[in-house]
Amino acid sequence: MNDGIDVDFIYDDADRYCAEIAELYSYTEECEFVHTQCSYEELSKAHGLPRWITASAAEQKRFLVTLQNMLEVAERERRMLAMQAILYLTQGVFGEVDSEEEHLDQVQKNCRLVYEFGIFNSFVELLGMEIENTAAATAALRKPAVSVADSRELRCILNVLYTVVETLRTPKEEETEEEAQVREVFRQEVGQPVLGEDPLAVILFSMVTRFCSGSAPHFPMKKVLLLLWKVVLTSLGGLRELQERKNTVRQHHNLPPLPEDTYEVCRTMRPASPPASAADLLDPPGPRRGARGGKRDYGNGEKSSLVKQSSLDDPFDGGDDDLMREMEGLKGGSDDDMPPTPPRPATPSVVQKSLPWKPKVRQKDLEQFLEQTRAKFVGFQVKNDHSSLAGLPQPIHEGVKVLKQHLYQSLSELQIKREEEIAKNPLSRPETEVEQSPAECVYQVMLPNLPQYMIALLKLLLAAAPTSKAKTESINILSDVLPEEMPTTVLQSMKLGIDVNRHKEIIVKAISGLLLMLLKHFKLNHIYQFEFTSQHLVFANCIPLVLKFFNQNIQSYVGAKNGVPGLEFPKSVIGDQPELTAENIENGDGATYCWRNIFSCINLLRILNKLTKWKHSRTMMLVVFKSAPILKRALKVRQAMLQLYVLKLLKLQTKYLGRQWRKTNMKTMSAIYQKVRHRLGDDWAYGNDMDARPWDFQAEECALRACVDRFNNRRYGNNGMDPDFKPVDNCLLSVLGHNVELSDEFKDNYERWLDQEVFGRQVDWDLMLDTC
């Protein structure tokens, strides 16, 4: 029996810088590093430039200006030569360095120069021009099999853009004030349009939709998605910036700061050295409530796990089989012989080691509690009164006090309330000026085609999922990894097989990271921006797609070794290279888990949580698609953060799974009780929720869609003003003072208009002015 896999993983915005750069290149592109070096040496020799690292600053700048001028020549091959030379510089002039540390220093210096000289913007323009290259698209459509050779120019442009973005996004260990300032300026500018064109993110999104439509099969999707993810991450900010902005916005609305930092809490759950399993975190030491001496002796001196791995071996089991076997083996039929029932969430009797989540209470929960107790004890209701407790017994007073102590008001609730006020009173309570935050700017440019963007991303995610079956009509996401000539030896076949699997994993990583960042930032900026994006993900079958992704052997996926250290950039181009053999290909890097794969799993679980939280109709989708056994299997990966979000998803649907499921999955229920934040008054473990009526689900989504459409039409349609409530300007001076843009046709025929409409007609101007 497989006991699971321990994962000592720290969740962050992205992996280490060197790993993120290495994932940009496929192993098929290994031969192209020589081409970029040769292009640079050819041009540097022609212009009398010595070795780059020994050249003076003036010589380096003069050569960069020469390369920038060459980017504008009409001759395609000449332009490509300059592009490859610039790529070689951003790659750290690996032919002139002897160590990875020296190489990293050159990459950082050269990327900063490329940005400061405006070459980055030049490459953005080249990207916009290259994607309109109809000749390349036509040639790719005519070929029976598209290969890496069909995207030569595009890959060169994307490599430069990605390397600059990732390098300037990542702070150095010892960063000067000037370097920090350049990085901040770049972060602010990377999301802005270049020379009046679309922003880089929109250009990349359009590439994704065109690729999925089949009109541009040669687009290198892995590089496009990686760059798109990093551009959004750079312009909007990462996890740290998001957490700080949340507290800043809450303070602006006179709300207390967040009770804890989720990421810091999960970091404290990391096992110590020697590492304890993450499953042990779900089984804190100490006596269990209701345990009776001598009644449950496991006989081997080991403590019992709250999520016992034997109960997770079969994802489609009926429940915690080990618990059922223990129940069948108990002697007698008295209550003393039965296993203890889990305590009610609000009244734990034993203080146990667990996550330091502070319980929360919604305003709605407090109102419902007061309505129920008033109806029971006094027989009438007091509308909009949350403080009067007359006629209620003392225990109810204590209960209200506890609820108020843990009352939590989210920014989403404030925003929804504000939208309701604007809808009811559009004239007296109009919306104030909208802050043009980075998230607001991204949403505005994405809004016209946002549904198509979400559908395209999910299509690519489906094609890259390990559980997807190859079909003739499916999207070919391997165009930028397949060589022109297929392998002829066993060694080449092994290398290509690993490269293809690695390619798919990176695509899943980029899409999951991109979607999570968009959802989190849109939710903070405005709840209806988040809901609009979420609904289109749900309508595009995101929920069953993520469940399909997890319906695999997650342990094998997390522990996959689809990588060859000797072929990773820059190790593959610096120093002497070891001989590539079947043995070192199979061994991989020796790591116990794959960083990108567990990162993708956590991201997809978080996306699923965001789509289903407080949405009964979507929670029922989890039930209908039988997600419980699939999610239980993921608990085999003993990593605290991943298990936390799995347990959250299980908690959402326990009330709908029936009494028998809860009875046979008591260990999972206990883990949920100990490790997921409590909502006081929530009877998730008992299934007494009356909101589980199936006829309400469609109405719920329709009502949400109506609110979202009203928000989008008001803020982004008709210049942000509902036409029914737009005031009419009756001031003569104001109307005559407007600047009216006249067409060229009118200007050319202005004299004829004067003759026909002015001089040829008798107008009583005094009468007209009196009327006005």
C-alpha positions in Angstrom: 0.0 0.0 0.0 1.3 3.4 -0.9 1.4 5.7 2.2 1.4 8.9 0.3 4.2 11.4 -0.5 5.6 14.0 1.8 6.1 17.4 0.2 8.2 20.1 1.7 6.9 22.8 -0.5 6.6 26.6 0.0 3.9 28.3 -2.1 4.9 31.5 -3.8 4.2 33.6 -6.9 6.5 31.5 -9.0 9.4 29.1 -8.8 13.1 30.2 -8.4 14.3 32.6 -11.1 16.6 30.1 -12.7 13.8 27.5 -12.9 11.4 29.9 -14.5 13.9 30.9 -17.2 14.8 27.3 -17.9 11.1 26.4 -18.5 10.9 29.0 -21.3 13.0 26.7 -23.5 12.2 23.2 -24.7 14.9 20.7 -25.2 14.1 20.8 -28.9 15.5 24.3 -29.0 18.9 23.3 -27.7 20.5 23.7 -31.1 19.3 27.3 -31.4 21.5 28.6 -28.7 24.4 28.2 -31.1 22.5 30.2 -33.7 22.0 33.2 -31.4 25.7 33.2 -30.4 26.8 33.1 -34.0 24.5 36.0 -34.9 25.9 38.1 -32.2 29.5 37.3 -33.1 28.9 38.0 -36.7 27.5 41.5 -36.0 29.9 42.4 -33.2 32.9 41.5 -35.4 31.4 43.6 -38.3 31.2 46.6 -36.0 34.6 46.1 -34.3 33.2 45.3 -30.8 35.4 43.2 -28.6 34.1 40.7 -26.1 30.9 42.0 -24.5 32.0 41.6 -20.9 35.2 43.5 -21.6 33.7 46.2 -23.7 33.3 49.7 -22.2 29.8 51.1 -21.3 30.0 53.5 -24.3 30.9 50.6 -26.7 28.0 48.5 -25.4 25.5 51.4 -25.8 26.7 52.2 -29.3 26.3 48.6 -30.3 22.8 48.4 -28.8 21.8 51.5 -30.8 23.1 49.7 -34.0 21.0 46.6 -33.2 17.9 48.7 -32.5 18.3 50.4 -35.9 18.6 47.0 -37.6 15.2 46.0 -36.1 13.5 48.5 -38.4 15.1 47.3 -41.7 12.8 45.8 -44.3 15.0 42.8 -45.1 13.6 40.0 -43.0 16.8 38.0 -42.6 18.8 41.1 -41.6 16.2 41.9 -39.0 16.2 38.4 -37.7 20.0 38.6 -37.3 19.6 41.6 -35.0 16.8 39.9 -33.0 19.0 36.9 -32.4 21.9 39.0 -31.3 19.7 40.9 -28.8 18.4 37.5 -27.6 22.0 36.4 -27.0 22.6 39.5 -24.8 19.5 38.9 -22.7 20.6 35.2 -22.4 23.6 36.5 -20.6 26.3 36.1 -23.3 26.8 32.5 -22.1 29.7 32.0 -24.5 31.9 34.5 -22.5 31.2 33.4 -18.9 32.5 30.5 -16.9 29.9 30.1 -14.1 26.2 30.4 -13.5 26.7 33.3 -11.0 28.6 35.3 -13.6 25.9 34.4 -16.2 23.1 35.6 -13.9 24.9 38.9 -13.4 25.2 39.4 -17.2 21.5 38.6 -17.7 20.4 41.2 -15.1 22.7 43.9 -16.5 21.8 43.3 -20.2 18.0 43.0 -19.6 18.1 46.4 -17.8 20.0 47.9 -20.7 17.5 46.5 -23.2 14.7 48.0 -21.3 16.3 51.4 -20.7 17.2 51.8 -24.4 13.6 51.1 -25.5 14.4 47.9 -27.2 11.7 46.1 -25.1 9.0 48.3 -26.7 10.5 47.7 -30.1 10.1 44.0 -29.6 6.5 44.5 -28.5 5.9 46.3 -31.9 7.7 43.5 -33.7 5.4 41.0 -32.0 2.3 42.8 -33.1 3.7 42.9 -36.7 4.8 39.2 -36.7 1.4 37.8 -35.6 -0.1 39.5 -38.6 2.3 37.7 -40.9 -0.2 35.9 -43.1 2.4 34.2 -45.1 3.7 32.3 -42.0 0.1 31.4 -41.0 -0.8 30.2 -44.5 2.3 28.0 -44.7 1.6 26.5 -41.4 -2.0 25.7 -42.4 -0.9 24.0 -45.5 1.6 21.7 -43.7 0.4 18.3 -42.5 2.4 18.7 -39.3 3.5 22.0 -37.7 7.0 21.9 -36.1 9.2 24.1 -34.1 10.7 25.6 -37.3 7.5 27.3 -38.2 7.7 29.7 -35.3 11.3 30.8 -35.5 10.8 34.6 -35.5 7.9 34.5 -33.0 9.9 32.4 -30.5 12.9 34.7 -30.7 10.7 37.7 -30.0 8.8 36.0 -27.1 12.1 34.8 -25.6 13.4 38.3 -25.4 10.2 39.7 -24.0 9.9 36.9 -21.4 13.5 37.1 -20.2 13.3 40.9 -19.7 9.9 40.7 -17.9 11.0 37.8 -15.6 14.4 39.4 -14.9 13.0 42.9 -14.1 10.1 41.4 -12.1 12.3 39.4 -9.8 14.2 41.5 -7.2 17.9 40.8 -6.7 19.2 39.6 -3.4 21.3 42.7 -2.9 19.5 45.4 -4.9 20.6 49.0 -5.2 18.1 51.9 -5.0 18.6 52.6 -8.7 17.8 49.0 -9.6 14.7 48.9 -7.4 13.5 52.1 -9.0 14.0 50.7 -12.5 12.0 47.6 -11.5 9.2 49.7 -10.1 9.0 51.9 -13.3 9.0 48.8 -15.4 6.2 47.2 -13.3 4.0 50.3 -13.9 4.8 50.5 -17.7 4.6 46.8 -18.7 0.8 46.8 -18.7 0.5 50.1 -20.7 0.0 50.2 -24.5 3.0 50.9 -26.7 2.6 53.8 -29.1 -1.2 53.8 -28.9 -1.4 50.1 -29.7 -3.0 47.5 -27.5 -1.2 46.6 -24.3 1.0 43.6 -24.4 -1.5 41.5 -22.4 -4.2 42.1 -25.0 -1.8 41.2 -27.8 -1.0 37.9 -26.1 -4.7 37.2 -25.3 -5.5 37.7 -29.0 -2.8 35.2 -29.9 -4.4 32.6 -27.6 -7.8 33.1 -29.1 -6.5 33.0 -32.7 -4.5 29.8 -31.9 -7.6 28.1 -30.5 -9.7 29.1 -33.5 -7.2 27.3 -35.7 -6.2 30.3 -37.8 -2.6 30.4 -36.5 -1.5 26.8 -35.5 2.2 27.9 -35.6 1.9 30.2 -32.5 4.2 28.9 -29.7 1.6 28.6 -27.0 3.8 27.7 -24.1 5.9 30.8 -24.5 2.8 33.0 -25.1 1.1 31.7 -21.9 4.2 32.0 -19.8 4.7 35.6 -21.0 1.0 36.4 -20.5 1.1 35.1 -16.9 4.2 37.0 -16.0 3.0 40.3 -17.6 -0.2 40.0 -15.5 1.7 39.1 -12.4 4.1 42.0 -12.9 1.5 44.7 -13.6 -1.0 43.6 -11.0 1.4 42.5 -8.3 2.0 39.2 -6.5 0.7 37.6 -3.3 2.5 40.0 -1.0 1.3 43.1 -2.8 -2.2 41.7 -2.9 -2.3 41.1 0.8 -1.0 44.6 1.6 -3.5 46.2 -0.8 -6.4 44.2 0.8 -5.6 45.7 4.2 -5.1 49.2 2.7 -8.5 49.1 1.0 -10.2 47.7 4.2 -8.6 50.5 6.2 -10.0 53.0 3.6 -13.5 51.6 4.3 -13.0 51.7 8.1 -12.8 48.0 8.3 -10.3 46.1 10.6 -7.4 44.4 8.9 -7.5 40.7 7.9 -7.4 38.4 10.9 -4.4 36.5 9.5 -2.2 36.0 6.5 -3.1 32.8 4.8 0.3 32.3 3.3 2.1 32.9 6.6 -0.3 30.5 8.4 0.4 27.8 5.8 4.2 28.4 6.1 4.0 27.6 9.8 2.5 24.3 8.9 5.8 23.2 7.2 7.2 20.1 8.8 10.4 20.5 10.8 13.6 18.7 10.2 13.5 15.7 10.1 10.3 16.4 8.1 7.1 15.1 9.6 4.4 14.2 7.1 1.7 16.7 6.4 -0.8 14.1 7.4 0.6 14.3 10.9 -0.5 17.9 10.9 -4.0 16.6 10.5 -3.5 14.4 13.6 -2.4 16.6 16.5 -1.1 14.9 19.6 -3.3 14.7 22.7 -6.4 12.9 23.8 -9.4 12.9 21.6 -12.7 14.1 22.8 -14.8 11.3 24.1 -12.0 8.7 24.0 -12.3 6.0 26.6 -9.4 4.2 28.1 -8.8 0.8 26.6 -11.6 0.9 24.2 -9.6 1.7 21.0 -6.1 0.3 21.2 -4.3 0.2 17.8 -1.8 -2.3 19.2 1.3 -1.1 17.4 2.1 2.0 19.5 1.4 4.3 16.6 -1.0 7.2 16.8 -4.0 7.1 14.5 -4.1 9.6 11.6 -7.2 11.7 11.1 -6.7 11.2 7.3 -5.6 7.6 7.3 -4.0 6.7 4.0 -5.6 3.3 3.8 -9.0 5.1 3.4 -7.7 7.0 0.5 -6.2 4.3 -1.7 -9.4 3.8 -3.7 -10.8 7.1 -4.9 -14.2 5.6 -5.5 -14.5 3.9 -2.1 -17.6 4.1 0.0 -15.8 6.0 2.8 -13.3 5.4 5.5 -13.1 1.7 5.3 -10.6 1.3 8.1 -13.1 3.1 10.4 -15.9 0.7 9.3 -13.8 -2.3 10.0 -13.0 -1.0 13.5 -16.7 -0.4 14.1 -17.6 -4.0 13.0 -14.9 -5.4 15.3 -16.2 -3.6 18.4 -17.8 -5.9 21.1 -21.2 -5.2 22.3 -23.8 -2.8 21.1 -23.7 -0.1 23.9 -22.9 3.6 23.2 -19.7 3.2 25.3 -18.4 0.7 22.7 -19.2 2.9 19.8 -16.5 5.3 18.4 -16.9 8.9 19.6 -18.8 11.3 17.5 -17.1 14.5 16.3 -17.8 17.5 18.6 -20.0 20.4 17.3 -17.8 23.1 15.7 -18.8 25.8 18.1 -18.1 23.9 21.3 -14.7 22.1 21.3 -13.9 20.7 24.7 -10.2 20.1 24.3 -7.7 22.6 23.0 -5.8 20.9 20.3 -2.9 22.0 18.0 -4.5 23.3 14.8 -4.4 26.1 12.3 -4.8 29.5 13.9 -7.8 30.5 11.8 -10.0 33.0 13.6 -13.7 32.0 13.3 -15.9 34.3 11.2 -19.6 35.3 11.2 -21.4 37.1 8.4 -23.9 39.8 9.0 -26.5 37.5 7.4 -25.7 34.8 10.0 -26.3 37.2 12.9 -29.6 38.4 11.4 -30.8 34.8 10.9 -29.9 33.9 14.4 -31.8 36.9 15.8 -34.8 36.2 13.6 -35.0 32.6 14.7 -34.6 33.3 18.4 -37.1 36.2 18.4 -39.7 34.1 16.6 -39.2 31.4 19.2 -39.1 33.4 22.4 -41.1 36.6 21.7 -43.1 35.8 18.7 -42.4 38.9 16.6 -39.6 40.5 14.5 -37.8 43.8 14.8 -36.6 44.8 11.3 -33.1 46.1 10.9 -32.4 45.9 14.6 -29.3 43.9 15.6 -28.9 45.1 19.1 -32.2 44.9 21.0 -32.3 41.6 23.0 -35.5 42.4 25.1 -37.4 39.2 26.0 -34.6 36.9 25.1 -33.0 34.6 27.7 -29.5 35.1 29.0 -27.8 32.3 27.0 -29.1 34.0 23.8 -27.4 37.3 25.0 -24.1 35.4 25.3 -24.6 33.8 21.9 -25.2 37.2 20.3 -22.1 38.6 22.1 -19.9 35.8 20.7 -21.3 36.2 17.2 -20.6 40.0 17.3 -17.1 39.4 18.5 -16.4 37.3 15.4 -18.4 39.4 13.0 -16.5 39.8 9.7 -17.5 42.2 6.9 -15.9 41.6 3.6 -15.1 44.2 0.9 -17.4 42.2 -1.4 -20.4 42.9 0.9 -19.7 46.6 0.9 -19.3 46.7 -2.9 -22.6 44.8 -3.4 -24.4 47.1 -1.0 -23.0 50.1 -2.8 -24.2 48.7 -6.2 -27.7 48.2 -4.8 -27.8 51.8 -3.6 -26.7 53.1 -7.1 -29.4 50.9 -8.7 -32.1 52.3 -6.5 -31.0 55.9 -6.5 -29.1 56.6 -9.7 -29.5 60.3 -9.5 -29.0 61.0 -5.8 -26.3 58.3 -5.2 -24.2 58.2 -8.5 -20.9 56.4 -8.6 -17.9 58.5 -7.9 -14.8 58.5 -10.1 -13.4 55.0 -10.6 -9.8 54.6 -9.5 -7.7 53.6 -12.5 -5.8 50.8 -10.6 -3.8 48.2 -12.6 -6.6 45.7 -12.1 -9.2 48.2 -13.4 -7.1 48.9 -16.5 -6.6 45.2 -17.2 -10.4 44.5 -16.8 -11.3 47.4 -19.1 -9.1 46.1 -21.9 -10.2 42.5 -21.4 -13.9 43.2 -21.1 -14.9 43.2 -24.8 -13.5 39.8 -25.4 -13.3 38.3 -21.9 -15.6 35.3 -22.6 -13.5 34.3 -25.6 -10.3 34.6 -23.5 -11.7 32.4 -20.8 -12.9 29.7 -23.3 -9.5 29.7 -25.1 -7.6 29.3 -21.8 -9.8 26.4 -20.7 -9.4 24.7 -24.1 -5.6 24.8 -23.7 -5.9 23.6 -20.2 -8.0 20.6 -21.4 -5.4 19.8 -24.1 -2.5 19.9 -21.6 -4.2 17.9 -18.9 -2.6 14.5 -18.3 -6.1 12.8 -18.4 -7.0 14.2 -21.8 -7.1 11.7 -24.7 -5.5 12.6 -28.0 -8.1 13.2 -30.6 -7.8 14.3 -34.2 -10.0 17.3 -33.7 -8.2 18.4 -30.5 -5.9 21.5 -30.3 -2.3 20.7 -31.2 -0.3 22.4 -28.4 3.0 20.6 -29.4 3.8 22.7 -32.4 6.7 24.5 -30.7 8.2 21.3 -29.2 8.1 18.9 -32.1 11.3 18.9 -34.2 11.3 19.0 -38.0 12.6 15.5 -38.2 11.2 12.9 -35.8 13.7 11.0 -33.6 15.4 7.9 -35.0 17.1 6.5 -31.9 15.8 5.3 -28.6 17.7 8.0 -26.8 16.2 10.7 -28.9 12.7 9.3 -28.4 13.1 9.2 -24.6 14.3 12.9 -24.7 11.4 14.0 -26.9 8.9 12.1 -24.7 10.1 13.9 -21.5 10.1 17.2 -23.4 6.5 16.7 -24.4 5.3 15.9 -20.9 7.4 18.8 -19.5 5.8 21.1 -22.1 2.3 20.2 -21.0 3.1 20.6 -17.3 4.4 24.1 -18.0 1.3 25.0 -19.9 -0.9 23.9 -17.0 1.3 25.8 -14.6 1.0 29.1 -16.6 -2.8 28.8 -17.1 -3.5 28.0 -13.5 -1.3 30.8 -12.2 -2.8 33.3 -14.7 -6.4 32.5 -13.9 -5.8 32.6 -10.1 -4.1 36.0 -10.4 -7.0 37.4 -12.5 -9.7 36.1 -10.1 -7.9 37.4 -7.0 -7.2 40.9 -8.3 -10.6 41.3 -9.9 -12.3 40.3 -6.7 -10.3 42.9 -4.7 -11.0 45.6 -7.3 -14.7 44.9 -7.6 -16.8 41.8 -6.7 -18.8 42.0 -10.0 -15.6 42.0 -12.1 -14.7 38.7 -10.3 -18.3 37.4 -10.7 -18.3 38.2 -14.5 -15.0 36.3 -15.0 -16.2 33.4 -12.7 -19.5 33.0 -14.5 -17.8 32.6 -17.9 -15.4 30.1 -16.5 -18.3 28.1 -15.0 -20.3 28.4 -18.3 -17.2 27.1 -20.1 -17.2 24.0 -17.9 -14.2 24.9 -15.7 -15.5 23.0 -12.7 -15.7 19.5 -14.5 -12.5 20.3 -16.2 -10.6 20.8 -13.0 -12.2 17.6 -11.5 -11.1 15.8 -14.7 -7.6 17.0 -14.1 -7.6 15.6 -10.5 -9.1 12.3 -11.6 -5.7 10.9 -12.0 -2.9 9.5 -9.8 -2.0 12.8 -8.2 0.9 11.3 -6.3 2.5 10.3 -9.6 1.8 13.7 -11.1 3.3 15.5 -8.1 6.3 13.2 -8.1 6.8 13.2 -11.9 10.4 13.6 -13.1 9.9 15.1 -16.6 13.1 16.9 -16.7 16.8 16.4 -17.6 19.1 18.7 -15.5 21.8 18.6 -18.1 19.5 20.0 -20.8 18.1 22.8 -18.7 19.2 26.4 -19.6 21.8 27.7 -18.7 23.5 24.5 -17.6 23.3 23.2 -21.2 25.5 26.0 -22.5 27.9 26.8 -19.7 31.0 24.6 -19.1 31.6 21.1 -20.2 28.4 19.1 -20.8 28.1 15.5 -19.6 27.2 12.8 -22.0 23.5 12.2 -22.3 22.5 8.6 -21.6 19.3 6.8 -21.0 20.2 6.4 -17.3 20.6 10.1 -16.6 17.5 10.9 -18.6 15.4 8.5 -16.4 16.9 9.6 -13.1 15.9 13.2 -13.5 17.1 15.7 -10.9 16.5 13.4 -7.9 13.9 15.6 -6.3 11.0 13.9 -4.5 8.4 16.2 -6.1 8.0 18.5 -9.1 7.6 22.1 -8.0 5.5 23.2 -11.0 3.1 20.3 -10.7 2.2 20.9 -7.0 2.0 24.6 -7.7 -0.5 23.8 -10.5 -2.5 21.5 -8.2 -2.8 24.1 -5.5 -3.8 26.8 -8.0 -6.5 24.7 -9.5 -7.9 23.8 -6.1 -7.9 27.5 -5.2 -9.7 28.4 -8.4 -12.3 25.7 -7.7 -12.8 27.1 -4.2 -13.3 30.6 -5.6 -15.8 29.5 -8.1 -17.9 27.5 -5.7 -17.7 29.5 -2.4 -21.1 30.7 -1.3 -22.6 29.4 -4.5 -25.1 26.6 -3.9 -25.7 25.9 -7.6 -21.9 25.4 -8.2 -21.5 23.4 -5.0 -24.1 21.0 -6.4 -22.0 20.6 -9.5 -19.3 19.2 -7.3 -21.8 16.7 -5.9 -23.3 15.8 -9.3 -19.8 15.2 -10.8 -18.9 13.0 -7.8 -16.0 15.1 -6.8 -15.7 13.8 -3.2 -13.8 10.6 -4.0 -11.6 12.4 -6.5 -10.7 15.1 -3.9 -10.2 12.5 -1.2 -7.5 10.9 -3.3 -5.6 14.2 -3.5 -5.2 14.1 0.3 -2.6 11.4 -0.3 -0.2 14.2 -1.2 0.8 15.3 2.3 1.3 19.0 1.8 -0.5 21.3 4.2 -1.7 24.0 1.8 -2.9 21.5 -0.8 -4.8 19.5 1.9 -6.3 22.6 3.3 -8.0 23.5 0.0 -9.1 20.0 -0.6 -10.8 19.9 2.8 -12.4 23.2 2.1 -14.0 21.8 -1.1 -15.2 18.7 0.8 -16.6 20.9 3.6 -18.7 22.8 1.0 -20.6 19.7 -0.1 -20.8 17.5 3.0 -24.4 18.7 3.8 -25.4 17.5 0.3 -23.7 14.1 0.3 -26.1 12.4 2.7 -25.9 11.0 6.1 -24.4 7.7 5.0 -21.5 9.4 3.4 -20.8 11.4 6.5 -21.2 8.3 8.6 -18.6 6.4 6.6 -16.1 9.3 6.3 -15.8 10.3 9.9 -12.0 10.7 9.7 -12.3 13.1 6.8 -15.0 15.0 8.7 -12.7 15.2 11.7 -9.9 16.6 9.5 -12.3 19.2 8.1 -13.3 20.2 11.7 -9.7 20.6 12.9 -8.2 22.3 9.8 -10.7 24.5 8.1 -11.9 27.8 9.4 -15.1 27.7 11.3 -18.2 29.7 10.5 -20.0 30.0 13.8 -23.5 28.7 13.4 -22.7 26.8 10.2 -24.1 23.2 10.5 -22.1 21.9 7.6 -21.6 18.6 9.3 -25.3 17.8 9.9 -27.0 18.7 6.6 -29.7 20.9 7.9 -29.3 23.6 5.3 -32.7 24.5 3.8 -31.0 26.4 0.9 -30.3 23.1 -0.8 -33.5 23.3 -2.9 -32.7 22.4 -6.5 -35.3 24.8 -8.0 -33.4 27.8 -6.7 -30.1 27.1 -8.5 -31.0 28.5 -11.9 -32.5 31.6 -10.4 -29.4 32.2 -8.4 -27.2 32.3 -11.5 -29.7 34.4 -13.4 -30.0 37.0 -10.6 -26.2 37.2 -10.4 -25.9 37.6 -14.1 -28.4 40.5 -14.0 -26.4 42.3 -11.4 -23.2 41.8 -13.3 -24.7 43.0 -16.6 -26.1 46.1 -14.9 -22.7 46.9 -13.4 -20.9 46.4 -16.7 -23.4 48.5 -18.7 -23.4 51.3 -16.2 -19.6 51.6 -15.7 -18.3 50.6 -19.1 -21.2 51.2 -21.5 -22.5 54.7 -22.7 -19.6 56.4 -21.0 -20.6 55.0 -17.7 -24.1 56.6 -17.7 -27.4 54.8 -18.1 -29.1 56.5 -21.1 -32.4 56.6 -19.3 -30.9 58.7 -16.6 -28.5 60.8 -18.6 -29.2 64.5 -18.0 -29.9 66.8 -21.0 -27.7 69.8 -21.4 -30.1 72.8 -22.0 -27.4 75.6 -21.6 -26.9 77.4 -24.9 -23.3 78.4 -24.1 -22.4 74.9 -23.0 -23.8 73.4 -26.2 -22.1 75.9 -28.5 -18.9 75.5 -26.5 -18.5 71.8 -27.3 -15.6 70.8 -29.6 -17.2 69.0 -32.5 -14.9 66.9 -34.8 -15.8 67.6 -38.4 -15.3 65.0 -41.0 -13.1 65.5 -44.1 -16.1 65.2 -46.3 -17.9 68.0 -44.6 -14.8 70.2 -44.7 -14.4 69.6 -48.5 -18.1 70.6 -49.1 -18.4 73.3 -46.5 -19.0 76.1 -49.1 -21.8 74.2 -50.8 -23.4 73.6 -47.4 -23.3 77.3 -46.7 -25.0 78.1 -50.0 -27.7 75.5 -49.6 -28.4 75.6 -45.9 -27.5 79.1 -44.8 -27.4 81.7 -47.6 -30.2 80.1 -49.6 -32.7 80.1 -46.7 -34.4 82.9 -44.8 -33.9 82.5 -41.1 -35.4 84.8 -38.4 -32.4 84.6 -36.0 -34.1 86.9 -33.4 -37.1 84.6 -33.2 -34.8 81.6 -32.8 -32.8 83.2 -30.0 -36.0 84.2 -28.2 -37.2 80.6 -28.4 -34.0 79.3 -26.9 
